[in-house]
């Protein structure tokens, strides 16, 4: 292991995706020490792990498979945060085929599935696809929000860029409405995921990332 992993507050898995730097800088603005790596020993020993992602589920899962990281991620016991596509990869499968004939099998950690936002509902409300821009978070039980959202007021705005989503389920931590209600965040045990971009969500996003940095 080239780096002393104990020196770092968070390890970001190097999936080769385009939003690695912006996620890293968002944590560094909070004073966190960040390591971006695909080294398996460093990821396994990290205090906290972030799985970022943009693009198609198929390409992202292919990258994790090529790097032999799938089983490693599935076995992590520290706090893990999936961001945008990273959240979607935590689920069972994605209907975002990326030009392939079959659905994309994902990490299978959180038992829900990813499908496209409801085109008919969007058309009925005159909304474009993708869902791009600021939208509001809501919590089904504002008095018992997940620790990831501690101090985040109900109806706070965060920044989205996506066409696919997780439906509402028992694993929904926060939700949003865009033609339909969908999961803005999901979680199970030590794994959490946010569909929006906290690194682009101003003070609210910083609060969420700061909350993650407090988790052990």
Backbone as JSON, one array per atom type, in Angstrom:
{
  "sequence": "XXXXXXXXXXXXXXXXXXXXXXXXXXXXXXXXXXXXXXXXXXXXXXXXXXXXXXXXXXXXXXXXXXXXXXXXXXXXXXXXXXXXXXXXXXXXXXXXXXXXXXXXXXXXXXXXXXXXXXXXXXXXXXXXXXXXXXXXXXXXXXXXXXXXXXXXXXXXXXXXXXXXXXXXXXXXXXXXXXXXXXXXXXXXXXXXXXXXXXXXXXXXXXXXXXXXXXXX",
  "N": [[0.86, -1.18, 0.0], [0.77, 2.1, -0.98], [0.14, 4.51, 0.29], [-0.4, 5.84, 3.59], [-3.18, 4.77, 4.9], [-4.59, 5.53, 7.13], [-4.3, 8.23, 7.34], [-6.21, 9.44, 5.83], [-9.47, 10.81, 5.46], [-11.49, 9.99, 3.81], [-11.94, 7.69, 1.15], [-12.14, 7.78, -2.29], [-13.41, 5.8, -4.77], [-11.68, 5.07, -7.66], [-13.23, 5.09, -10.43], [-12.85, 5.92, -12.95], [-14.59, 7.79, -13.91], [-16.19, 10.94, -14.87], [-16.78, 12.75, -12.83], [-15.05, 12.64, -10.7], [-13.07, 14.5, -9.79], [-14.59, 16.77, -9.02], [-16.12, 15.77, -6.92], [-14.09, 15.07, -5.16], [-12.94, 17.63, -4.64], [-15.06, 18.85, -3.34], [-15.19, 17.5, -0.89], [-12.64, 18.2, 0.06], [-12.92, 20.92, 0.39], [-14.25, 20.95, 2.75], [-12.31, 20.41, 4.5], [-11.41, 17.83, 4.57], [-9.19, 15.04, 4.23], [-8.41, 13.4, 1.3], [-8.28, 10.45, -0.63], [-7.98, 9.28, -3.86], [-8.42, 6.32, -5.49], [-7.92, 3.04, -6.98], [-6.92, 0.98, -5.65], [-7.14, -2.05, -4.06], [-6.53, -2.83, -1.41], [-6.32, -0.36, -0.11], [-8.92, 0.65, -0.39], [-10.4, -1.25, 1.04], [-9.41, -0.85, 3.62], [-10.17, 1.72, 4.24], [-11.55, 4.53, 6.08], [-13.97, 5.63, 5.33], [-15.9, 5.29, 2.34], [-16.41, 6.41, -0.98], [-18.42, 5.98, -3.78], [-18.38, 7.13, -6.85], [-19.96, 8.3, -9.93], [-20.82, 8.84, -13.33], [-22.62, 8.76, -16.43], [-23.3, 5.69, -18.2], [-24.81, 2.82, -16.67], [-23.94, 0.3, -17.52], [-21.32, 0.71, -18.58], [-20.03, 1.67, -16.32], [-20.25, -0.48, -14.49], [-18.82, -2.35, -15.92], [-16.28, -1.25, -15.73], [-15.79, -1.49, -12.95], [-15.81, -4.27, -12.79], [-13.64, -4.94, -14.43], [-11.58, -3.89, -12.91], [-11.66, -5.61, -10.82], [-13.24, -5.09, -8.53], [-15.81, -5.56, -7.67], [-16.72, -7.66, -5.81], [-15.25, -6.84, -3.63], [-16.34, -4.29, -3.0], [-18.94, -5.07, -2.36], [-18.49, -6.35, 0.04], [-17.75, -4.43, 1.89], [-17.63, -2.85, 5.09], [-17.52, -0.4, 6.33], [-18.82, 3.05, 6.39], [-20.37, 3.72, 3.28], [-20.83, 5.71, 0.47], [-22.74, 6.2, -2.34], [-22.76, 8.18, -5.25], [-24.9, 9.77, -7.45], [-24.77, 8.08, -10.41], [-23.29, 6.26, -9.04], [-24.91, 5.71, -6.83], [-26.98, 4.35, -8.14], [-25.63, 2.06, -8.96], [-25.45, 0.62, -6.64], [-27.72, -0.88, -6.45], [-29.94, -3.66, -7.42], [-30.28, -4.07, -10.24], [-30.1, -2.27, -13.39], [-32.17, -0.71, -15.77], [-31.01, 0.76, -17.67], [-29.53, 0.19, -20.43], [-27.41, 0.92, -22.06], [-26.93, 0.5, -24.8], [-26.79, -2.23, -24.9], [-28.32, -5.51, -25.04], [-29.44, -6.67, -22.78], [-30.66, -6.09, -19.4], [-28.69, -4.23, -17.04], [-26.78, -5.83, -14.69], [-26.24, -4.92, -11.38], [-24.51, -3.98, -8.32], [-26.02, -5.21, -6.36], [-26.56, -4.64, -3.68], [-28.42, -2.96, -2.35], [-31.76, -3.72, -2.25], [-33.42, -2.8, -4.68], [-34.5, -1.52, -7.9], [-33.38, 0.09, -10.92], [-34.94, 2.28, -13.14], [-36.1, 4.05, -16.07], [-37.15, 7.46, -15.73], [-40.62, 8.24, -15.67], [-41.82, 8.6, -18.77], [-44.34, 9.24, -19.86], [-45.63, 10.52, -17.73], [-43.94, 12.71, -17.46], [-44.32, 13.96, -19.95], [-47.02, 14.63, -19.75], [-46.9, 16.64, -17.87], [-45.38, 18.47, -19.13], [-42.58, 18.33, -18.89], [-39.08, 18.1, -19.43], [-36.8, 15.45, -20.42], [-33.46, 14.72, -19.89], [-33.95, 14.95, -16.27], [-32.89, 17.84, -15.05], [-31.31, 20.1, -13.02], [-32.22, 22.21, -10.2], [-34.01, 20.83, -7.48], [-36.48, 19.88, -5.0], [-35.97, 18.21, -1.87], [-37.78, 15.84, 0.04], [-38.88, 14.37, 3.12], [-40.18, 11.36, 4.35], [-40.67, 10.99, 7.01], [-40.09, 13.54, 8.78], [-39.23, 13.89, 11.41], [-37.56, 11.84, 11.97], [-35.14, 11.63, 10.37], [-32.6, 10.19, 8.28], [-29.18, 9.88, 9.42], [-27.46, 10.9, 7.45], [-28.78, 13.1, 6.5], [-28.95, 14.88, 8.58], [-29.68, 17.96, 10.05], [-30.48, 19.05, 7.65], [-32.88, 21.0, 6.24], [-36.36, 20.26, 5.64], [-37.66, 20.25, 2.32], [-35.41, 21.34, 1.16], [-33.27, 22.44, -1.5], [-31.55, 20.6, -4.0], [-29.13, 19.56, -6.5], [-29.82, 18.01, -9.53], [-28.99, 15.7, -12.19], [-30.14, 13.55, -14.33], [-31.64, 10.67, -15.94], [-32.61, 8.27, -15.21], [-33.96, 6.43, -12.4], [-34.43, 5.38, -8.96], [-37.27, 3.75, -7.65], [-39.75, 4.74, -5.15], [-39.38, 3.1, -2.04], [-38.96, 0.73, 0.67], [-36.4, 1.36, 1.23], [-35.92, 3.98, 0.76], [-34.49, 7.03, 1.6], [-34.77, 9.74, 1.24], [-36.9, 11.72, -0.8], [-38.04, 12.92, -4.06], [-39.86, 14.94, -6.4], [-40.55, 14.68, -9.8], [-42.39, 14.74, -12.3], [-43.1, 12.25, -11.35], [-43.03, 10.71, -8.09], [-39.91, 9.87, -6.74], [-36.99, 8.09, -5.53], [-34.73, 10.11, -3.99], [-32.64, 9.54, -2.42], [-31.23, 6.55, -1.15], [-30.82, 3.75, 1.1], [-29.16, 1.16, 2.98], [-28.2, -0.5, 5.79], [-24.77, -0.02, 6.15], [-24.51, 1.19, 3.72], [-25.21, 3.88, 1.55], [-26.87, 6.01, -0.79], [-27.08, 8.75, -3.05], [-29.12, 10.32, -5.45], [-28.87, 12.81, -6.5], [-26.41, 15.49, -7.0], [-24.32, 16.09, -4.54], [-21.96, 17.53, -4.51], [-22.45, 19.63, -6.14], [-24.41, 21.03, -4.95], [-24.37, 23.29, -3.31], [-24.67, 24.84, -0.08], [-26.36, 22.97, 1.15], [-25.58, 20.53, 0.01], [-22.95, 20.48, 0.99], [-23.47, 20.21, 3.7], [-24.56, 17.62, 3.76], [-22.38, 16.05, 2.84], [-20.62, 16.68, 4.9], [-21.96, 15.49, 7.04], [-21.64, 12.82, 6.3], [-18.9, 12.55, 6.65], [-18.75, 12.4, 9.39], [-19.58, 9.93, 10.05], [-19.06, 6.61, 11.31]],
  "CA": [[0.0, 0.0, 0.0], [1.67, 3.23, -1.14], [-0.23, 5.59, 1.18], [-0.87, 5.47, 4.92], [-4.62, 4.96, 4.74], [-5.12, 6.16, 8.34], [-4.2, 9.68, 7.2], [-7.28, 9.94, 4.97], [-10.83, 10.79, 6.0], [-12.38, 9.32, 2.87], [-11.36, 7.16, -0.08], [-13.03, 7.78, -3.45], [-13.03, 4.74, -5.7], [-11.36, 5.57, -9.0], [-13.97, 4.35, -11.45], [-12.55, 6.51, -14.24], [-15.71, 8.63, -14.36], [-15.86, 12.34, -15.06], [-17.05, 13.63, -11.69], [-14.13, 12.32, -9.61], [-12.41, 15.69, -9.26], [-15.54, 17.66, -8.35], [-16.45, 15.15, -5.64], [-12.91, 15.22, -4.3], [-12.79, 19.03, -4.22], [-16.14, 19.16, -2.4], [-14.75, 17.02, 0.43], [-11.47, 18.97, 0.48], [-13.4, 22.23, 0.88], [-14.69, 20.74, 4.13], [-11.11, 20.12, 5.27], [-11.14, 16.39, 4.59], [-8.08, 14.48, 3.45], [-9.07, 12.5, 0.36], [-7.47, 9.62, -1.51], [-8.67, 8.69, -5.01], [-7.62, 5.14, -5.83], [-8.59, 1.76, -7.23], [-6.15, -0.02, -4.93], [-8.09, -2.81, -3.26], [-6.16, -2.79, 0.0], [-6.64, 0.98, 0.4], [-10.38, 0.77, -0.3], [-10.87, -2.12, 2.13], [-8.97, -0.32, 4.91], [-10.58, 3.12, 4.37], [-12.53, 4.88, 7.12], [-15.22, 5.86, 4.6], [-15.69, 5.06, 0.91], [-17.36, 7.03, -1.89], [-18.51, 5.39, -5.12], [-18.94, 8.14, -7.75], [-20.28, 7.79, -11.26], [-21.67, 9.49, -14.32], [-22.64, 7.96, -17.65], [-24.21, 4.56, -18.22], [-24.57, 1.77, -15.68], [-23.18, -0.78, -18.13], [-19.91, 1.08, -18.67], [-19.49, 1.79, -14.96], [-20.11, -1.81, -13.93], [-17.71, -2.99, -16.65], [-15.05, -0.72, -15.15], [-15.6, -2.13, -11.65], [-15.48, -5.67, -13.04], [-12.28, -4.99, -14.96], [-10.67, -3.59, -11.81], [-11.87, -6.65, -9.8], [-13.68, -4.38, -7.33], [-17.22, -5.83, -7.37], [-16.86, -8.39, -4.55], [-14.66, -6.03, -2.58], [-17.33, -3.28, -2.6], [-20.05, -5.78, -1.73], [-18.11, -6.79, 1.37], [-17.31, -3.32, 2.75], [-18.4, -2.7, 6.34], [-17.48, 0.99, 6.75], [-19.8, 3.85, 5.64], [-20.16, 3.82, 1.84], [-21.77, 6.64, -0.16], [-22.81, 6.24, -3.79], [-23.19, 9.49, -5.75], [-25.51, 9.77, -8.78], [-24.71, 6.73, -10.95], [-22.77, 5.43, -7.96], [-26.08, 5.25, -6.09], [-27.69, 3.35, -8.95], [-24.84, 0.83, -9.01], [-25.64, -0.13, -5.4], [-28.98, -1.62, -6.51], [-29.9, -4.99, -8.04], [-30.06, -3.96, -11.69], [-30.52, -1.04, -14.04], [-32.74, -0.84, -17.11], [-30.2, 1.57, -18.58], [-28.74, -0.88, -21.06], [-26.2, 1.44, -22.69], [-26.74, -0.11, -26.11], [-26.77, -3.68, -24.8], [-29.64, -6.12, -25.15], [-29.94, -7.1, -21.49], [-30.53, -5.17, -18.27], [-27.36, -4.23, -16.43], [-26.7, -6.31, -13.32], [-25.45, -4.0, -10.57], [-23.81, -4.58, -7.19], [-26.95, -6.05, -5.62], [-26.45, -4.38, -2.24], [-29.7, -2.41, -1.9], [-32.72, -4.45, -3.09], [-34.34, -2.05, -5.51], [-34.04, -1.53, -9.28], [-33.32, 1.39, -11.59], [-35.65, 2.36, -14.41], [-36.19, 5.41, -16.58], [-38.24, 8.3, -15.28], [-41.86, 7.97, -16.4], [-41.92, 9.52, -19.9], [-45.72, 9.7, -20.03], [-45.89, 11.5, -16.68], [-43.19, 13.92, -17.8], [-44.99, 14.6, -21.08], [-48.28, 15.2, -19.27], [-46.62, 17.85, -17.12], [-44.53, 19.34, -19.93], [-41.24, 18.32, -18.32], [-38.11, 17.45, -20.31], [-35.89, 14.4, -19.98], [-33.29, 14.35, -18.48], [-34.23, 15.83, -15.14], [-31.65, 18.59, -14.88], [-31.46, 21.36, -12.3], [-32.5, 22.2, -8.76], [-35.32, 20.33, -7.08], [-36.61, 19.79, -3.56], [-36.0, 16.97, -1.12], [-38.76, 15.69, 1.1], [-38.65, 13.21, 3.99], [-41.46, 10.77, 4.73], [-40.82, 11.22, 8.45], [-39.1, 14.59, 9.07], [-38.74, 13.81, 12.79], [-36.61, 10.74, 12.07], [-34.38, 11.56, 9.13], [-31.35, 9.44, 8.31], [-28.06, 10.74, 9.82], [-26.88, 11.58, 6.28], [-29.52, 14.35, 6.27], [-29.05, 15.63, 9.83], [-29.53, 19.4, 9.86], [-30.96, 19.47, 6.33], [-34.31, 21.31, 6.37], [-37.29, 19.72, 4.65], [-37.85, 21.07, 1.11], [-34.15, 21.91, 0.67], [-32.99, 22.22, -2.92], [-30.29, 19.98, -4.41], [-28.95, 19.62, -7.95], [-29.97, 16.71, -10.21], [-28.8, 15.49, -13.63], [-30.34, 12.11, -14.52], [-32.82, 10.2, -16.66], [-33.04, 7.03, -14.56], [-34.19, 6.65, -10.98], [-34.93, 4.3, -8.12], [-38.62, 4.06, -7.18], [-39.93, 4.77, -3.7], [-39.36, 1.75, -1.46], [-38.59, 0.71, 2.09], [-35.0, 1.79, 1.34], [-35.88, 5.4, 0.45], [-34.09, 7.92, 2.7], [-35.32, 11.04, 0.88], [-37.54, 11.61, -2.11], [-38.18, 14.12, -4.87], [-40.91, 14.78, -7.42], [-40.32, 15.2, -11.15], [-43.33, 13.92, -13.06], [-43.47, 11.18, -10.42], [-42.19, 10.67, -6.89], [-38.84, 8.87, -6.85], [-36.01, 8.12, -4.43], [-33.57, 11.0, -4.13], [-31.57, 8.88, -1.68], [-31.58, 5.22, -0.66], [-29.81, 3.24, 2.01], [-29.33, -0.11, 3.69], [-27.05, -0.76, 6.66], [-23.7, 0.99, 6.01], [-24.5, 1.7, 2.35], [-26.12, 4.98, 1.25], [-26.69, 6.56, -2.12], [-27.86, 9.94, -3.39], [-29.28, 10.47, -6.89], [-28.43, 14.17, -6.85], [-24.97, 15.76, -6.9], [-24.04, 16.95, -3.39], [-20.82, 18.4, -4.8], [-22.96, 20.78, -6.9], [-25.63, 21.44, -4.26], [-24.12, 24.43, -2.43], [-24.56, 24.6, 1.36], [-27.06, 21.74, 1.5], [-24.68, 19.44, -0.35], [-21.83, 20.48, 1.93], [-23.98, 19.65, 4.96], [-24.7, 16.17, 3.58], [-21.04, 15.47, 2.81], [-20.09, 16.82, 6.25], [-22.57, 14.44, 7.84], [-21.0, 11.55, 5.94], [-17.57, 12.53, 7.24], [-18.87, 12.12, 10.81], [-20.01, 8.54, 10.25], [-18.01, 5.64, 11.6]],
  "C": [[0.9, 1.24, 0.0], [1.4, 4.35, -0.15], [-0.62, 5.02, 2.54], [-2.35, 5.79, 4.98], [-5.23, 5.65, 5.96], [-5.09, 7.68, 8.25], [-5.41, 10.27, 6.48], [-8.65, 9.78, 5.63], [-11.78, 10.0, 5.11], [-11.57, 8.83, 1.67], [-12.44, 7.17, -1.15], [-12.53, 6.72, -4.42], [-12.82, 5.33, -7.09], [-12.03, 4.68, -10.04], [-13.67, 4.86, -12.86], [-13.61, 7.45, -14.75], [-15.34, 10.11, -14.27], [-16.03, 13.21, -13.83], [-16.13, 13.37, -10.49], [-13.56, 13.59, -8.96], [-13.37, 16.59, -8.49], [-15.97, 17.09, -7.01], [-15.28, 15.29, -4.67], [-12.8, 16.64, -3.76], [-13.86, 19.41, -3.2], [-15.78, 18.68, -0.99], [-13.57, 17.85, 0.94], [-11.86, 20.36, 0.95], [-13.89, 22.14, 2.32], [-13.51, 20.39, 5.04], [-10.74, 18.66, 5.34], [-9.89, 16.05, 3.78], [-8.63, 13.33, 2.62], [-8.04, 11.74, -0.45], [-8.37, 9.07, -2.62], [-7.84, 7.52, -5.51], [-8.51, 3.99, -6.26], [-7.83, 0.62, -6.58], [-7.05, -0.75, -3.93], [-7.78, -2.76, -1.76], [-6.53, -1.45, 0.63], [-8.14, 1.16, 0.58], [-10.9, -0.05, 0.89], [-10.55, -1.54, 3.5], [-9.47, 1.1, 5.19], [-11.57, 3.33, 5.51], [-13.92, 5.02, 6.5], [-14.92, 5.74, 3.11], [-16.79, 5.76, 0.12], [-17.27, 6.34, -3.24], [-19.16, 6.42, -6.04], [-19.34, 7.51, -9.08], [-21.14, 8.74, -12.07], [-21.61, 8.64, -15.58], [-23.6, 6.79, -17.52], [-23.81, 3.51, -17.19], [-23.7, 0.66, -16.26], [-21.7, -0.5, -18.17], [-19.28, 1.13, -17.28], [-19.28, 0.42, -14.33], [-18.98, -2.58, -14.63], [-16.37, -2.54, -16.09], [-14.76, -1.36, -13.8], [-15.21, -3.6, -11.81], [-14.05, -5.81, -13.51], [-11.24, -4.76, -13.86], [-10.79, -4.6, -10.66], [-12.3, -6.04, -8.47], [-15.1, -4.76, -6.89], [-17.38, -6.53, -6.01], [-16.29, -7.6, -3.39], [-15.67, -5.0, -2.07], [-18.49, -3.94, -1.87], [-19.75, -6.16, -0.29], [-17.67, -5.68, 2.32], [-18.22, -3.17, 3.96], [-18.36, -1.27, 6.89], [-18.56, 1.79, 6.01], [-19.4, 3.99, 4.17], [-21.24, 4.72, 1.26], [-21.66, 6.57, -1.67], [-23.38, 7.57, -4.26], [-23.66, 9.36, -7.19], [-25.51, 8.34, -9.35], [-24.15, 5.76, -9.91], [-23.87, 4.89, -7.07], [-26.77, 4.13, -6.85], [-26.95, 2.03, -8.99], [-24.97, 0.01, -7.73], [-26.85, -1.05, -5.46], [-28.81, -2.98, -7.21], [-29.57, -4.94, -9.52], [-30.56, -2.62, -12.19], [-31.06, -1.36, -15.43], [-31.99, 0.0, -18.14], [-29.18, 0.65, -19.25], [-27.46, -0.36, -21.73], [-25.89, 0.79, -24.01], [-26.7, -1.62, -26.09], [-28.19, -4.23, -24.76], [-30.27, -6.42, -23.79], [-29.84, -5.99, -20.45], [-29.15, -5.32, -17.66], [-27.45, -4.73, -14.99], [-25.76, -5.4, -12.53], [-24.87, -4.72, -9.36], [-24.71, -5.42, -6.3], [-26.94, -5.84, -4.12], [-27.76, -3.87, -1.65], [-30.79, -2.98, -2.81], [-33.81, -3.59, -3.71], [-33.75, -2.02, -6.92], [-34.16, -0.13, -9.89], [-34.04, 1.32, -12.92], [-35.73, 3.83, -14.83], [-37.33, 6.17, -15.91], [-39.43, 8.13, -16.21], [-42.07, 9.0, -17.52], [-43.33, 10.07, -20.07], [-46.07, 10.74, -18.98], [-45.17, 12.81, -16.96], [-43.87, 14.69, -18.93], [-46.27, 15.29, -20.64], [-48.06, 16.51, -18.52], [-45.7, 18.81, -17.86], [-43.1, 19.43, -19.43], [-40.27, 17.58, -19.24], [-37.36, 16.32, -19.62], [-34.55, 14.68, -20.63], [-33.82, 15.4, -17.5], [-32.93, 16.55, -14.8], [-31.94, 19.9, -14.17], [-31.8, 21.14, -10.83], [-33.91, 21.69, -8.49], [-35.29, 20.04, -5.59], [-36.6, 18.36, -3.02], [-37.17, 16.98, -0.15], [-38.45, 14.41, 1.86], [-40.0, 12.68, 4.44], [-41.73, 10.96, 6.21], [-39.77, 12.25, 8.89], [-38.53, 14.54, 10.48], [-37.71, 12.69, 12.98], [-35.84, 10.58, 10.76], [-33.1, 10.76, 9.34], [-30.21, 10.38, 8.71], [-27.38, 11.46, 8.65], [-27.53, 12.95, 6.06], [-29.73, 15.14, 7.56], [-28.8, 17.12, 9.55], [-29.95, 19.92, 8.51], [-32.46, 19.75, 6.43], [-35.14, 20.62, 5.29], [-37.48, 20.75, 3.54], [-36.58, 21.78, 0.66], [-33.94, 21.55, -0.79], [-31.62, 21.59, -3.11], [-30.29, 19.86, -5.93], [-28.94, 18.22, -8.56], [-29.54, 16.8, -11.68], [-28.95, 13.99, -13.87], [-31.6, 11.86, -15.35], [-33.4, 8.93, -16.05], [-33.12, 7.24, -13.06], [-34.55, 5.36, -10.27], [-36.33, 4.69, -7.65], [-38.64, 4.25, -5.66], [-40.0, 3.34, -3.18], [-39.06, 1.87, 0.02], [-37.17, 1.22, 2.3], [-34.83, 3.27, 0.98], [-35.52, 6.21, 1.7], [-34.62, 9.33, 2.49], [-35.92, 10.9, -0.51], [-37.66, 12.97, -2.79], [-39.31, 13.86, -5.86], [-40.47, 15.45, -8.71], [-41.16, 14.35, -12.09], [-43.9, 12.79, -12.22], [-42.62, 11.36, -9.17], [-41.16, 9.57, -7.06], [-37.87, 9.05, -5.69], [-34.86, 9.06, -4.79], [-32.37, 10.44, -3.38], [-32.1, 7.54, -1.18], [-30.49, 4.74, 0.29], [-30.18, 1.91, 2.61], [-28.05, -0.37, 4.48], [-26.0, 0.35, 6.49], [-23.62, 1.59, 4.61], [-25.58, 2.76, 2.16], [-25.86, 5.45, -0.17], [-27.58, 7.76, -2.33], [-27.92, 10.08, -4.91], [-28.78, 11.83, -7.36], [-26.91, 14.3, -6.67], [-24.72, 16.65, -5.69], [-22.9, 17.92, -3.65], [-21.21, 19.64, -5.6], [-24.15, 21.44, -6.2], [-25.41, 22.46, -3.15], [-24.08, 24.01, -0.96], [-25.24, 23.32, 1.79], [-26.19, 20.53, 1.18], [-23.5, 19.33, 0.58], [-22.25, 19.89, 3.28], [-24.06, 18.13, 4.88], [-23.32, 15.49, 3.57], [-20.38, 15.57, 4.18], [-20.67, 15.78, 7.19], [-21.93, 13.08, 7.56], [-19.63, 11.43, 6.59], [-17.59, 12.25, 8.75], [-19.21, 10.66, 11.1], [-18.82, 7.62, 10.48], [-18.55, 4.22, 11.46]]
}
